Amino acid sequence: MKSIFPGSNLLLTLCLAFSPSQGSAQDYDSLIQESLTQRNAGQFADAEITLRQALDLPADKSEVRYLLAMTIAFQQRFTEANSVIDLALAEKPDDISLLLGKARIRSFQGLYSESETLIAQALEQDNTNIEAINLSARISMYQQMPSVALDRFNQVLARDSTDLEALIGRYDALYALGQRDAADETLLQAERAAPAHIDVQTRRDRSLLPAINRNQLLFGVSQSRFSTPGLSRWRDQFVEYRRQQSLDSEWYVQLSQNQRFDDRDNSLSAGFIGNRQGSVPWHIWAGFSPDKNFSASSHLGASMTIRLNQGSDRLGPTLVTPSLRIADYTTGTVRRLAFDFEHYLRGTNIWFSPGLGWVQDENSDRTFTWSLAAHWQASERFRTGAGFADGAETENKITTQTRSRFVYVRWQFTDELNATLSLSSDQRRNSYTRDTISLTIGTRF
């Protein structure tokens, strides 16, 4: 379930619709204006400090809590942002702006069904609310439905051709559809409206990013056991560093150490993901093992993602990722051609990932493979999934027909720290069954 971050700092038409206490009105208004200027420039930490100074001034704290929650969310501290907006909603549960603020934070977290429910509540009160339509369109972008998003952003622009959130959204949708000339023309309109705004600047120079956590560190370890007695020393571990380079790109490097019985191999791999917000994202990677006792001496691969169906209000989108992988072992070369699909159920936090492919093993024999998995983002903290695969897998330099089953749970401890626990079982034909437990810890900074 994919949800991060271009466009997520787009709460641009903030109206000063709440009334502070008269005694501090001038100071309060000054602080609010200062915070908006800082926020629009991408200075989220400074804007947060300014808003906290304003927090004690008004008797009605709804507005400042609303702005503070958004500013905290833009810094990816979603738990804290939810707490702040909930305080405001406790006082004004039917306030449209507060409902939409909550919806926006939930959308940042990938909880689209909950976010759309809140948007529907807001539209019941005002079916022409521009912020609600903009947010609905942005969620369509998160859900890989740029055509649907484009129609909704255009609805807003038909009413207000200078609405900055809709202009940036229209640019993002056109960019995702591969219509670069029309996207650039829309960006010029946005630039004329707010040339110094962070959302304009990050689209004009996609290497710029607001103050978000660009870095990710992953640690993983897995332990296997076998149905055959005596085959017990099988352990894998890795550390990986990832860096979001721009709105469109990310690179990573991974060092792994793997133990197979009495042998131990070290491997180094790296990859680059490009055009992430474009019509066809792509991914290349390569690696090698100097030990090559059982690992590939070298491997490389490439993939790209294509939208087969952009979905609608009733039908979710379907993506396909064709990939080609080549690995050289001392026993020969193994080639894999795969087509991995993702289908998202509209209005839910559930998606499926079937796949099919072909393997040409070290003996030049070809084998058909297939897989099917289901995933559920049950809450902001908890994700789970399970799957099955049947095809040729290479272990210890030998490719054998293998049936695999897996189940996983992922827990988000904090906005920066998560853990994934998985259990799998691989049944190699005419050989052994291997059961594996794996734990991966991820942190952002």
Phi, psi and omega per residue, in radians:
M1 nan 1.989 -2.949
K2 -1.807 2.413 -3.058
S3 -2.671 0.524 -2.992
I4 -2.147 2.996 -0.980
F5 -2.208 -0.143 -3.106
P6 -1.026 2.315 3.132
G7 1.531 -0.169 -3.025
S8 -1.358 -0.187 3.050
N9 -1.751 0.721 -2.930
L10 -1.815 0.423 3.132
L11 -1.385 1.440 -2.847
L12 -1.765 -0.389 -3.075
T13 -1.867 1.122 -3.071
L14 -1.461 2.098 -3.115
C15 -1.738 2.428 3.105
L16 -1.484 1.341 -2.971
A17 -1.712 -0.017 -3.140
F18 -1.892 2.684 -3.054
S19 -1.874 2.022 3.062
P20 -1.312 2.941 3.103
S21 -1.116 2.535 -3.014
Q22 -1.090 -0.617 -3.044
G23 -1.123 -0.453 -3.079
S24 -2.124 0.342 -3.023
A25 -1.051 -0.773 -3.080
Q26 -1.138 -0.831 3.117
D27 -1.107 -0.713 -3.135
Y28 -1.097 -0.863 3.139
D29 -1.043 -0.671 3.132
S30 -1.111 -0.747 3.132
L31 -1.166 -0.691 3.125
I32 -1.108 -0.804 3.131
Q33 -1.096 -0.711 3.113
E34 -1.087 -0.729 -3.128
S35 -1.140 -0.667 3.119
L36 -1.154 -0.704 3.091
T37 -1.082 -0.777 3.113
Q38 -1.119 -0.770 -3.129
R39 -1.100 -0.775 -3.130
N40 -1.137 -0.396 3.073
A41 -1.544 0.007 -3.134
G42 1.464 0.195 -3.139
Q43 -1.623 1.229 -2.977
F44 -1.193 -0.681 3.138
A45 -1.114 -0.725 3.104
D46 -1.144 -0.720 3.122
A47 -1.096 -0.646 3.105
E48 -1.112 -0.761 3.118
I49 -1.052 -0.763 -3.136
T50 -1.108 -0.740 -3.133
L51 -1.179 -0.597 3.101
R52 -1.191 -0.513 3.042
Q53 -1.182 -0.591 -3.119
A54 -1.416 -0.254 -2.969
L55 -1.087 -0.589 -3.070
D56 -1.507 -0.105 -2.993
L57 -1.414 -0.868 -3.036
P58 -1.492 2.698 3.023
A59 -1.264 -0.707 3.077
D60 -1.622 1.896 -3.024
K61 -1.660 0.157 -3.032
S62 -1.053 -0.817 -3.075
E63 -1.119 -0.849 -3.050
V64 -1.188 -0.596 3.074
R65 -1.167 -0.664 3.078
Y66 -1.036 -0.893 -3.139
L67 -1.140 -0.683 3.131
L68 -1.127 -0.749 3.126
A69 -1.051 -0.745 3.130
M70 -1.129 -0.743 -3.125
T71 -1.132 -0.682 3.085
I72 -1.165 -0.713 3.136
A73 -1.113 -0.633 3.110
F74 -1.102 -0.358 3.083
Q75 -1.645 0.182 3.048
Q76 1.187 0.453 3.036
R77 -1.801 1.302 -2.931
F78 -1.252 -0.641 3.141
T79 -1.052 -0.807 3.125
E80 -1.163 -0.686 3.127
A81 -1.093 -0.725 3.099
N82 -1.089 -0.690 3.135
S83 -1.091 -0.720 -3.120
V84 -1.184 -0.792 -3.117
I85 -1.198 -0.537 3.110
D86 -1.156 -0.598 3.073
L87 -1.084 -0.731 3.121
A88 -1.195 -0.699 3.138
L89 -1.182 -0.519 3.104
A90 -1.078 -0.571 3.126
E91 -1.464 -0.601 -3.094
K92 -2.371 1.324 -3.015
P93 -1.141 -0.373 -3.100
D94 -1.819 0.149 -3.124
D95 -1.217 2.189 -3.032
I96 -1.116 -0.781 -3.112
S97 -1.087 -0.707 3.135
L98 -1.187 -0.707 3.078
L99 -1.043 -0.746 -3.134
L100 -1.252 -0.563 3.033
G101 -1.081 -0.785 3.074
K102 -1.063 -0.755 3.138
A103 -1.080 -0.674 -3.121
R104 -1.164 -0.746 3.122
I105 -1.088 -0.748 3.138
R106 -1.115 -0.618 3.113
S107 -1.168 -0.615 3.066
F108 -1.037 -0.566 -3.095
Q109 -1.490 -0.017 -3.125
G110 1.471 0.173 -3.136
L111 -1.640 1.262 -2.974
Y112 -1.237 -0.645 3.140
S113 -1.072 -0.808 3.109
E114 -1.126 -0.702 3.130
S115 -1.096 -0.748 -3.126
E116 -1.184 -0.545 3.064
T117 -1.105 -0.754 3.106
L118 -1.149 -0.670 3.092
I119 -1.102 -0.719 3.122
A120 -1.073 -0.677 3.096
Q121 -1.093 -0.706 3.124
A122 -1.171 -0.705 -3.117
L123 -1.239 -0.437 3.043
E124 -1.096 -0.576 3.115
Q125 -1.427 -0.597 -3.104
D126 -2.659 1.709 -3.050
N127 -1.335 0.012 3.085
T128 -1.948 0.183 -3.069
N129 -1.076 2.068 -3.058
I130 -1.149 -0.718 -3.121
E131 -1.104 -0.657 3.117
A132 -1.145 -0.726 3.132
I133 -1.178 -0.731 3.092
N134 -1.050 -0.771 -3.123
L135 -1.180 -0.687 3.064
S136 -1.038 -0.712 3.100
A137 -1.148 -0.710 -3.141
R138 -1.126 -0.680 3.088
I139 -1.103 -0.651 3.057
S140 -1.062 -0.625 3.057
M141 -1.124 -0.801 3.120
Y142 -1.036 -0.572 -3.093
Q143 -1.585 0.321 3.062
Q144 1.117 0.682 3.133
M145 -2.198 1.139 -3.040
P146 -1.148 -0.520 3.118
S147 -1.168 -0.735 3.083
V148 -1.098 -0.761 3.132
A149 -1.078 -0.735 -3.116
L150 -1.054 -0.753 3.126
D151 -1.050 -0.714 -3.085
R152 -1.283 -0.681 3.060
F153 -1.118 -0.647 3.105
N154 -1.140 -0.577 3.067
Q155 -1.026 -0.770 3.132
V156 -1.144 -0.797 -3.084
L157 -1.181 -0.431 3.062
A158 -1.161 -0.465 3.113
R159 -1.615 -0.600 -3.122
D160 -2.540 1.740 -3.040
S161 -1.227 -0.139 -3.122
T162 -1.869 0.083 -3.118
D163 -1.107 2.014 -2.989
L164 -1.199 -0.690 3.132
E165 -1.081 -0.727 3.120
A166 -1.178 -0.650 3.111
L167 -1.136 -0.795 3.101
I168 -1.123 -0.714 3.099
G169 -1.096 -0.720 3.106
R170 -1.111 -0.707 3.072
Y171 -1.039 -0.837 -3.116
D172 -1.072 -0.716 -3.128
A173 -1.155 -0.783 3.111
L174 -1.118 -0.691 3.107
Y175 -1.072 -0.746 3.141
A176 -1.192 -0.470 3.114
L177 -1.505 -0.040 3.131
G178 1.441 0.194 -3.137
Q179 -1.641 1.304 -2.970
R180 -1.190 -0.650 -3.128
D181 -1.128 -0.807 3.118
A182 -1.148 -0.632 3.106
A183 -1.100 -0.793 -3.130
D184 -1.112 -0.636 3.105
E185 -1.125 -0.713 3.104
T186 -1.149 -0.665 3.125
L187 -1.127 -0.594 3.075
L188 -1.096 -0.686 3.075
Q189 -1.086 -0.777 3.128
A190 -1.127 -0.643 -3.120
E191 -1.172 -0.630 3.092
R192 -1.164 -0.585 -3.124
A193 -1.313 -0.690 -3.074
A194 -2.672 1.355 -3.015
P195 -1.093 -0.492 -3.070
A196 -1.693 0.018 -3.078
H197 -1.184 2.496 -3.079
I198 -1.058 -0.601 3.141
D199 -1.216 -0.582 3.049
V200 -1.236 -0.806 -3.091
Q201 -1.093 -0.707 -3.116
T202 -1.240 -0.414 3.054
R203 -1.455 -0.584 3.111
R204 -1.208 -0.716 3.077
D205 -2.189 1.716 -2.980
R206 -1.272 -0.097 3.023
S207 -1.410 -0.233 3.079
L208 -1.406 2.536 3.071
L209 -2.444 2.560 3.007
P210 -1.170 3.088 -3.059
A211 -1.322 1.382 3.099
I212 -2.092 2.981 3.121
N213 -1.346 1.824 -3.106
R214 -1.464 -0.380 -2.962
N215 -1.820 2.555 3.085
Q216 -2.438 2.380 3.104
L217 -2.145 2.273 -3.116
L218 -2.119 2.410 3.029
F219 -2.201 2.358 -3.132
G220 -2.455 2.571 3.076
V221 -2.534 2.488 3.085
S222 -2.455 2.580 -3.127
Q223 -2.284 2.343 -3.114
S224 -2.059 2.690 2.986
R225 -2.381 2.837 -2.964
F226 -2.188 2.722 3.036
S227 -1.263 -0.430 3.132
T228 -1.516 2.182 3.140
P229 -1.040 2.531 3.063
G230 1.593 -0.194 3.135
L231 -1.769 1.361 -2.990
S232 -2.077 -0.315 -3.044
R233 -1.580 1.461 -3.110
W234 -2.446 1.832 -3.035
R235 -2.483 2.365 3.111
D236 -2.167 2.554 3.060
Q237 -2.648 2.632 -3.116
F238 -2.652 2.810 2.943
V239 -2.329 2.420 -3.064
E240 -2.406 2.412 3.057
Y241 -2.038 2.300 3.117
R242 -2.157 2.533 -3.111
R243 -2.370 2.077 3.020
Q244 -1.351 1.959 -3.026
Q245 -1.459 -0.621 -3.101
S246 -2.777 -3.091 3.029
L247 -1.022 -0.476 -3.018
D248 -1.832 -0.192 -2.937
S249 -2.456 2.697 3.088
E250 -2.654 2.515 3.058
W251 -2.268 2.807 -3.112
Y252 -2.651 2.789 3.061
V253 -2.452 2.446 -3.076
Q254 -2.334 2.363 3.035
L255 -2.025 2.198 -3.116
S256 -2.246 2.642 3.052
Q257 -2.267 2.198 -3.032
N258 -2.225 2.356 3.132
Q259 -1.996 2.210 3.080
R260 -2.191 1.796 3.130
F261 1.030 -1.957 -3.086
D262 -1.736 0.075 -3.116
D263 -1.936 2.704 3.122
R264 -2.457 2.210 3.129
D265 -2.065 2.533 2.988
N266 -1.940 2.467 -3.128
S267 -2.377 2.584 3.082
L268 -2.213 2.284 3.107
S269 -2.452 2.783 -3.135
A270 -2.653 2.706 3.140
G271 -2.649 2.923 -3.136
F272 -2.444 2.317 3.099
I273 -1.955 2.182 -3.084
G274 -2.186 2.848 3.096
N275 0.955 0.687 -3.023
R276 -1.081 -0.576 -3.128
Q277 -1.720 0.065 -3.114
G278 -1.547 -3.012 -3.085
S279 -1.296 -0.476 -3.135
V280 -2.371 1.513 3.023
P281 -1.105 2.616 -3.128
W282 -2.411 2.839 -3.034
H283 -2.575 2.269 3.038
I284 -2.216 2.592 3.128
W285 -2.697 2.792 3.140
A286 -2.750 2.789 3.124
G287 -2.923 3.013 3.120
F288 -2.692 2.823 3.047
S289 -2.267 2.090 3.120
P290 -1.252 -0.328 -3.083
D291 -1.508 -0.831 3.074
K292 0.842 0.578 3.016
N293 -1.147 -0.736 3.092
F294 -2.411 -0.211 3.128
S295 -1.506 2.873 3.044
A296 -1.206 2.345 3.083
S297 -1.113 -0.549 3.035
S298 -2.727 2.670 3.068
H299 -2.627 2.673 3.081
L300 -2.640 2.796 -3.118
G301 -2.841 2.882 3.109
A302 -2.655 2.577 3.099
S303 -2.626 2.860 3.011
M304 -2.556 2.714 -3.093
T305 -2.029 2.287 -3.076
I306 -2.185 2.405 3.050
R307 -1.439 2.032 3.046
L308 -1.420 -0.620 -3.084
N309 -2.566 2.202 -3.107
Q310 -1.548 -0.055 3.030
G311 1.365 -3.121 -3.132
S312 -2.664 -2.930 3.107
D313 -1.126 -0.409 -3.102
R314 -1.883 -0.463 -3.066
L315 -2.050 2.237 -3.133
G316 -1.356 2.953 -3.103
P317 -1.397 2.745 3.072
T318 -2.233 2.257 3.120
L319 -2.046 2.654 3.022
V320 -2.290 2.416 3.129
T321 -2.137 1.706 2.997
P322 -1.322 2.478 -3.130
S323 -2.513 2.673 3.059
L324 -2.272 2.229 -3.132
R325 -2.204 2.406 3.104
I326 -2.282 2.220 -3.139
A327 -2.280 2.278 3.136
D328 -1.771 2.099 3.043
Y329 -1.941 2.880 3.081
T330 -1.127 -0.345 3.119
T331 -1.545 -0.212 -3.115
G332 2.544 -3.024 -3.087
T333 -1.850 2.346 3.095
V334 -1.974 2.248 3.135
R335 -2.069 2.430 -3.129
R336 -2.292 2.205 3.011
L337 -1.989 2.143 -3.048
A338 -2.314 2.653 3.026
F339 -2.244 1.832 -3.099
D340 -1.825 2.246 -3.070
F341 -1.879 2.704 2.968
E342 -2.357 2.219 3.065
H343 -2.213 2.204 -3.084
Y344 -1.817 2.216 3.097
L345 -1.330 2.107 -3.076
R346 -1.087 2.361 3.081
G347 1.358 0.184 3.112
T348 -2.315 3.064 3.030
N349 -1.914 0.663 -3.102
I350 -2.090 2.444 3.042
W351 -2.568 2.735 -3.107
F352 -2.058 2.616 3.140
S353 -2.392 1.356 3.022
P354 -1.346 2.827 3.122
G355 -2.718 2.737 3.032
L356 -2.574 2.788 -3.105
G357 -3.083 -3.066 -3.139
W358 -2.380 2.504 3.113
V359 -2.132 2.297 2.959
Q360 -1.903 1.977 -2.979
D361 -1.466 -3.039 -3.084
E362 -1.130 -0.274 3.087
N363 -1.780 0.179 -3.131
S364 1.214 0.276 3.031
D365 -1.425 2.483 -3.100
R366 -1.894 2.451 -3.092
T367 -2.411 2.431 3.068
F368 -1.492 2.462 3.113
T369 -2.273 2.682 3.062
W370 -2.621 2.813 -3.132
S371 -2.694 2.801 3.073
L372 -2.644 2.309 3.121
A373 -2.483 2.682 3.076
A374 -2.241 2.556 -3.067
H375 -2.385 2.580 -3.117
W376 -2.488 2.094 3.004
Q377 -1.526 1.582 -2.972
A378 -1.236 -0.566 -3.139
S379 -2.743 -3.129 3.128
E380 -1.134 -0.373 -3.110
R381 -1.745 -0.501 -2.856
F382 -2.122 2.263 3.035
R383 -2.289 2.523 3.105
T384 -2.494 2.824 3.128
G385 -2.924 2.853 3.121
A386 -2.648 2.713 -3.116
G387 -2.811 3.011 -3.112
F388 -2.483 2.512 3.109
A389 -2.491 2.587 3.098
D390 -2.441 2.019 -3.132
G391 3.049 -3.030 -3.091
A392 -1.468 2.236 3.074
E393 -2.175 2.545 -3.119
T394 -1.798 2.089 3.042
E395 -2.330 2.357 3.133
N396 0.945 0.692 3.040
K397 1.251 0.181 -3.140
I398 -2.163 2.245 3.135
T399 -1.681 2.189 -3.062
T400 -2.418 2.531 3.066
Q401 -1.058 2.233 -3.007
T402 -2.391 2.395 2.987
R403 -1.852 2.256 -3.062
S404 -2.210 2.517 3.018
R405 -2.295 2.558 3.108
F406 -2.614 2.748 3.003
V407 -2.527 2.536 -3.139
Y408 -2.503 2.744 2.975
V409 -2.319 2.485 3.124
R410 -2.208 2.248 -3.106
W411 -2.106 2.216 3.100
Q412 -1.638 1.735 -3.097
F413 -1.169 -0.861 3.065
T414 -2.366 3.129 3.104
D415 -1.125 -0.367 -3.104
E416 -1.817 -0.288 -2.970
L417 -2.212 2.279 3.097
N418 -2.474 2.836 3.120
A419 -2.439 2.480 3.090
T420 -2.180 2.176 3.103
L421 -1.972 2.268 -3.132
S422 -2.350 2.594 3.061
L423 -2.167 2.358 -3.140
S424 -2.483 2.750 3.095
S425 -2.403 2.190 -3.130
D426 -2.038 2.091 3.129
Q427 -1.850 1.823 3.137
R428 -1.530 2.194 -3.065
R429 -1.045 2.330 3.122
N430 1.018 0.468 -3.124
S431 -2.450 -2.016 -3.056
Y432 -2.230 2.934 2.966
T433 -1.897 2.265 -3.114
R434 -2.060 2.142 3.077
D435 -1.830 2.340 -3.013
T436 -2.301 2.421 2.969
I437 -2.040 2.308 -3.065
S438 -2.290 2.531 3.078
L439 -2.321 2.252 3.078
T440 -2.168 2.287 3.088
I441 -1.946 2.268 3.126
G442 -2.169 2.471 3.098
T443 -2.436 2.489 3.090
R444 -1.924 2.538 3.125
F445 -2.716 nan nan
